[in-house]
Amino acid sequence: MKIAVIGTGYVGLVAGACFADSGTHVTCVDVNQARLDELKAGKVPFFEPGLEAMVTRNHRERLHFTTDLATALNGCSVAFIAVGTPPNDDGSADLSHVLDVAKDVAHLATDDIILVLKSTVPLGTNQKVRDVVRGCAHKVSVVSNPEFLKEGAALGDFLKPDRVVIGTDDDHAFEMLSRLYAPFNRQRDRLQRMSPVSAEIVKYSANALLATKISFMNEIALLCDQAGADVEDVRLALGSDRRIGYEFLYPGLGFGGSCFPKDLRALVHTATELGIKLQVTQAAIDANREPVKALLGHMERDLGALKGKTIAVWGLAFKPGTDDVREAPAFTLIEGLLKRGAKVRATDPQALTTAKARFEFLGIEGVELNSDSLAICEGADALVLATEWSAYRSPDAGKLARLMTGRHIFDGRNALIKGELVDAGFIYRGVGRS
């Protein structure tokens, strides 16, 4: 089978590479020639474990890159749309790229084609795409096939999915996609067929539910702080309940990234347009602002004041395993520190380049970036763990004590070994661990 994947961002490139790795002939299309040149040279423009090796392994034999959509569609039976849907000012998703691509595919296709919506799109998009391709000389079957990829574990999620949601009322389209996904469906049947509108709701509701678990646990951490309890004990007891489970129950500085914040706002906006109030989802959004505020409050009280203090920050990416810094809690924290007059030094194993660009985009100045996690601690009054990279979990406490001027460590992810730090003379404060 020959397929086209339009868009070589995170979703499109992972999908294209994984389909190619399973034996499918894939042509990835993008308007960004510089990005395609990088990919042809075996360089992936963002960090995702294992992806660069997979792209290099399949390039030229089964995985191709082009800016020419017409060439990619020649002899193609399935085309995936995986372009961006950035948020508008009102929180809604900008569908202009999706609709433009759909028009182009309908116009350039030389035969009947299955058009698969892989981009994260709100309720009603499938119908909007059907409207723009109506009247095409060839049959265009529009299918909703949302992605469920975790940054940092995307290849595993695609190759061994929990489920493959296919929203279509076209039997032939479902059969073709069943064949395409067959290599990832051998152990058990993971395909879940439903209406397009149900498939559209699945993606947003999954993210909303996971984000709600995070926000709920962060609120419990605030309660533990005030009551003098240990949220880690509470988390373990809650997670042992099979109805709840341990996933997404880790308290911290809140969620970020390119999916949860944007998707929750889009879901609330769509519901509002339909006359529905999603009060739980809105509460998850609102609660996500509180953990960083709480940490800043603790830092001001514990350090006396932040003005003139030097703060070392470990971690800038919104989560480990990625260089994505979009809406990362570390940035909210750093902005708060700078506003209070602190000097900030920061590091990250993968996100220094993206962080530098993000600081410039946001107009944030005065942050010293360094790849050496110990060097930024020299003379620091306090250290904050903002992203729980494995490399930061068990630092040399004695060496830290010799480097730092102050003795305060704020564990924003409850990932450090408290006993070792306390034994070295540090004053440890976690999230919800008074």
C-alpha positions in Angstrom: 0.0 0.0 0.0 1.2 3.5 -0.8 0.3 6.3 1.5 1.0 10.0 2.0 1.5 11.8 5.3 1.0 15.6 5.0 2.9 17.4 7.7 6.3 16.3 9.2 5.7 17.7 12.7 5.6 15.5 15.7 2.5 13.4 14.8 3.2 13.2 11.1 6.8 12.2 11.3 6.2 9.6 13.9 3.3 8.1 11.9 5.2 8.2 8.7 8.3 6.6 10.1 6.4 3.9 12.0 4.3 2.9 8.9 7.4 2.8 6.8 9.2 0.6 9.4 6.3 -1.8 9.1 6.8 -2.2 5.3 4.4 0.5 4.0 5.6 2.8 1.2 5.3 6.3 2.8 5.8 9.8 1.3 5.9 12.6 3.8 4.9 16.0 2.5 5.8 19.4 4.0 6.1 23.0 2.7 9.2 23.5 4.8 12.1 22.6 2.4 14.7 23.2 5.1 13.0 20.7 7.4 12.9 18.1 4.6 16.6 18.7 3.8 17.3 17.9 7.5 15.2 14.8 7.4 16.9 13.6 4.2 20.2 14.0 5.9 19.0 11.9 8.8 18.4 14.7 11.3 15.1 14.9 13.1 14.3 18.6 14.0 13.0 17.7 17.5 14.0 15.1 20.2 12.1 11.9 20.4 13.9 8.7 21.6 14.5 6.3 18.7 12.9 8.4 16.0 16.0 9.6 14.3 17.3 6.0 13.9 14.0 4.9 12.5 13.9 7.7 10.0 17.5 6.9 8.9 16.8 3.2 8.7 13.8 3.6 6.3 14.8 6.7 4.3 15.0 6.1 0.5 13.7 2.5 0.7 10.2 3.1 2.1 10.2 6.6 3.5 10.5 9.6 1.2 10.2 13.4 1.7 8.9 16.0 -0.7 7.3 19.4 -1.0 5.3 18.2 -4.1 1.8 17.1 -2.9 0.8 16.0 -6.4 3.8 13.6 -6.7 3.1 12.2 -3.2 -0.6 11.5 -4.1 0.2 9.7 -7.4 -0.9 6.1 -6.9 -1.7 6.9 -3.3 -4.7 5.2 -1.7 -4.6 6.8 1.8 -3.5 10.3 2.7 -3.1 11.4 6.3 -3.5 15.0 7.4 -1.1 15.7 10.2 -0.7 19.5 10.1 -0.8 21.8 13.1 -4.0 23.1 14.7 -2.7 26.0 16.8 -5.0 27.7 19.2 -6.8 30.9 18.4 -7.0 33.8 20.9 -10.4 32.5 22.1 -9.0 29.0 22.8 -10.6 27.4 19.7 -8.4 25.3 17.3 -7.3 27.0 14.0 -8.4 24.6 11.3 -7.2 26.6 8.4 -4.2 24.4 7.6 -6.3 21.2 7.8 -9.0 22.6 5.5 -6.5 24.0 3.0 -4.7 20.6 2.8 -8.0 18.8 2.4 -8.9 21.1 -0.6 -5.5 20.5 -2.2 -5.7 16.7 -1.8 -9.2 16.6 -3.3 -8.0 18.7 -6.2 -4.8 16.8 -6.9 -5.9 13.2 -6.3 -5.9 11.2 -9.5 -8.2 8.5 -8.1 -10.5 7.7 -5.2 -8.7 8.4 -2.0 -9.2 7.9 1.8 -8.4 11.2 3.6 -7.5 10.5 7.2 -7.6 13.2 9.9 -4.6 12.5 12.2 -4.3 16.1 13.4 -5.9 16.8 16.8 -9.1 18.5 15.7 -12.3 19.5 17.5 -15.8 18.1 17.2 -17.3 18.8 13.8 -14.1 18.9 11.8 -14.8 15.7 9.9 -18.0 17.3 8.6 -16.2 20.5 7.7 -13.6 18.6 5.7 -16.4 16.6 3.9 -18.0 19.9 3.0 -14.8 21.3 1.4 -14.1 18.1 -0.6 -17.6 17.7 -1.8 -17.9 17.9 -5.6 -14.5 16.5 -6.2 -14.2 14.4 -9.4 -13.1 11.4 -7.3 -14.5 9.8 -4.2 -12.9 11.2 -1.0 -13.7 9.2 2.1 -13.0 11.3 5.2 -11.9 9.3 8.3 -11.2 10.5 11.8 -8.2 8.6 13.3 -6.9 10.5 16.4 -3.4 9.9 17.7 -2.6 9.0 21.3 1.1 9.6 21.4 3.0 10.5 24.6 6.1 12.7 23.9 9.1 10.7 25.0 7.4 7.4 24.3 5.8 8.0 20.9 7.3 5.1 19.0 6.1 2.6 21.6 2.7 4.1 21.6 2.4 3.9 17.9 3.9 0.4 17.4 2.0 -1.1 20.4 -1.1 1.0 20.8 -3.7 0.6 23.5 -6.3 1.2 20.8 -6.7 2.4 17.3 -9.8 4.6 16.9 -11.2 4.7 13.4 -14.2 7.1 12.9 -15.9 6.3 9.6 -19.2 5.2 8.1 -17.4 3.9 5.0 -16.9 0.1 5.1 -14.2 0.2 2.4 -12.3 2.9 4.2 -12.4 0.9 7.4 -11.2 -2.2 5.6 -8.2 -0.3 4.1 -7.2 1.2 7.4 -7.6 -2.2 9.0 -5.0 -3.6 6.6 -2.7 -0.6 7.1 -2.7 -1.0 10.9 -2.5 -4.8 10.8 1.2 -5.0 11.7 0.4 -3.2 15.0 -2.7 -5.3 15.7 -1.3 -8.9 15.9 -1.5 -9.7 19.6 -5.2 -8.7 19.9 -7.7 -6.6 18.0 -7.1 -3.0 19.0 -9.3 -1.4 16.3 -12.3 0.4 17.6 -14.7 1.6 14.9 -17.1 4.3 15.7 -18.8 7.4 14.1 -16.5 10.2 13.1 -18.1 12.5 15.7 -17.4 10.0 18.5 -13.8 9.6 17.3 -13.4 13.4 17.5 -14.6 13.4 21.1 -12.4 10.5 22.2 -9.1 12.4 21.7 -10.1 15.5 23.6 -11.9 13.6 26.4 -8.9 11.3 26.9 -6.6 14.3 27.4 -9.1 16.1 29.6 -9.5 13.1 31.9 -5.7 12.6 32.3 -5.2 16.3 32.9 -8.0 16.2 35.5 -6.2 13.4 37.4 -3.0 15.6 37.5 -4.9 18.7 38.7 -6.8 16.7 41.3 -3.6 15.3 42.7 -2.0 18.7 42.8 -5.0 20.0 44.8 -4.6 17.1 47.2 -0.9 18.0 47.5 -1.9 21.6 48.5 -4.2 20.1 51.1 -1.4 17.9 52.4 0.8 21.0 52.7 -1.7 22.8 54.9 -2.7 19.8 56.9 0.9 18.5 57.6 0.4 15.2 55.7 2.6 13.5 53.1 1.1 13.4 49.7 3.3 10.4 48.7 1.5 8.3 51.3 -1.8 9.5 50.0 -0.8 8.8 46.3 0.3 5.2 47.1 -2.9 4.5 48.9 -5.1 6.0 46.1 -3.2 4.2 43.4 -3.5 0.8 45.0 -7.2 1.1 44.3 -7.7 -0.7 40.9 -10.5 1.6 40.0 -8.1 4.6 40.2 -4.5 3.2 39.4 -1.2 5.0 39.7 -1.0 6.6 36.3 -1.1 10.4 36.3 -1.3 10.6 40.1 2.1 12.2 40.6 1.8 15.7 42.1 4.1 18.4 40.8 4.2 21.7 39.1 1.3 21.0 36.7 0.9 19.9 33.2 2.2 21.6 30.1 3.3 20.8 26.5 1.6 21.1 23.2 -1.4 18.9 23.9 -3.1 19.1 27.3 -3.4 22.9 27.7 -4.4 23.5 24.1 -6.8 20.6 23.9 -8.6 21.3 27.1 -9.2 24.9 26.1 -10.4 23.8 22.7 -12.8 21.3 24.3 -14.2 23.9 26.6 -14.6 26.3 23.7 -16.4 23.7 21.6 -18.7 22.8 24.4 -19.5 26.4 25.0 -20.5 26.8 21.3 -22.9 23.9 21.8 -24.4 25.4 25.0 -22.6 23.0 27.4 -20.5 23.9 30.4 -17.7 21.5 31.0 -17.2 22.5 34.6 -14.8 19.7 35.5 -12.5 20.3 32.5 -12.5 24.1 33.2 -11.6 23.3 36.8 -8.7 21.2 35.7 -7.4 24.2 33.6 -7.9 26.6 36.5 -6.3 24.3 39.1 -3.2 23.9 36.9 -2.2 27.5 37.7 -1.9 26.8 41.4 1.2 24.5 41.9 3.7 27.0 40.6 2.1 29.8 42.7 2.3 27.6 45.7 6.0 26.8 45.2 6.8 30.5 44.7 5.1 31.2 47.9 7.1 28.5 49.8 10.3 29.8 48.3 9.6 33.4 49.4 8.8 32.3 52.9 11.7 29.8 53.2 14.3 32.1 51.7 13.1 35.2 53.4 12.8 37.0 50.1 13.8 36.2 46.5 15.2 39.6 45.4 18.9 39.2 44.8 18.8 35.4 45.4 20.5 33.1 42.8 18.2 30.2 42.0 19.3 27.1 40.0 16.6 25.4 38.0 17.0 21.8 36.8 14.7 21.0 33.9 13.0 23.2 31.3 11.1 20.7 29.1 7.5 20.2 30.2 8.3 16.5 30.8 11.3 14.2 30.6 12.0 12.5 27.2 11.3 15.5 25.0 12.8 18.9 24.1 9.3 20.5 24.0 9.0 23.5 26.3 5.6 24.8 25.2 3.6 25.9 28.2 6.2 24.1 30.4 5.7 24.9 34.2 9.4 25.7 34.4 8.8 28.8 32.4 6.0 30.0 34.6 8.2 29.4 37.6 11.2 31.3 36.1 9.0 34.2 35.1 7.8 34.4 38.7 11.3 34.2 40.0 12.5 37.0 37.7 9.5 39.2 38.6 10.5 38.8 42.3 14.0 40.0 41.6 15.8 36.6 41.6 18.7 35.7 39.4 18.0 32.4 37.5 20.3 29.8 36.1 18.8 26.9 34.2 19.7 23.6 32.5 18.1 20.7 30.7 19.6 17.6 29.0 17.7 18.2 25.7 15.8 21.4 25.7 18.4 24.2 25.9 18.0 25.1 22.2 14.2 25.1 22.3 14.2 26.9 25.7 16.5 29.7 24.3 14.2 30.2 21.4 11.1 30.2 23.7 12.6 32.7 26.1 13.3 35.0 23.1 9.8 34.5 21.8 8.3 35.3 25.2 10.6 38.3 25.7 12.1 36.8 28.9 15.6 38.1 29.5 18.3 37.5 32.1 18.2 33.7 32.3 21.6 32.1 32.3 21.5 28.7 30.4 24.2 26.1 30.9 24.4 22.4 29.9 26.3 21.6 33.2 23.7 20.9 35.9 26.4 21.3 38.7 28.0 24.4 37.3 24.7 26.4 37.6 24.5 25.4 41.3 27.9 27.1 42.2 27.1 29.9 44.6 23.3 29.3 44.3 21.0 30.1 47.2 18.5 27.4 46.2 17.9 24.6 43.7 14.6 23.7 42.1 13.9 20.5 40.3 11.3 21.4 37.6 11.5 18.4 35.3 12.2 14.9 36.6 14.9 13.8 34.2 16.6 10.6 35.3 19.9 12.3 35.3 18.7 14.6 38.1 17.1 12.1 40.4 20.2 11.1 42.4 22.7 13.9 42.5 25.9 13.9 44.5 24.6 15.6 47.6 28.0 16.2 49.1 29.3 17.9 46.0 26.1 20.0 45.8 26.6 21.1 49.4 30.1 22.2 48.6 29.0 24.2 45.5 25.9 25.9 46.8 25.8 28.9 49.1 22.3 28.2 50.4 20.9 25.0 51.7 17.4 25.0 50.2 16.2 22.4 47.7 12.7 22.6 46.2 11.7 19.3 44.6 8.9 20.4 42.2 8.4 16.8 41.1 9.0 14.7 44.3 11.7 12.8 42.4 14.7 13.5 44.5 15.9 11.2 47.3 15.0 13.3 50.4 17.1 11.3 52.9 20.4 11.8 51.1 19.8 15.5 50.7 18.9 16.0 54.4 21.9 14.0 55.5 24.1 16.3 53.5 22.7 19.3 55.4 20.0 20.5 52.9 16.5 21.7 53.8 14.3 19.7 51.5 10.8 20.8 50.4 8.7 18.6 48.1 5.2 19.1 46.7 2.7 18.2 49.4 5.4 16.8 51.6 5.5 19.2 54.6 
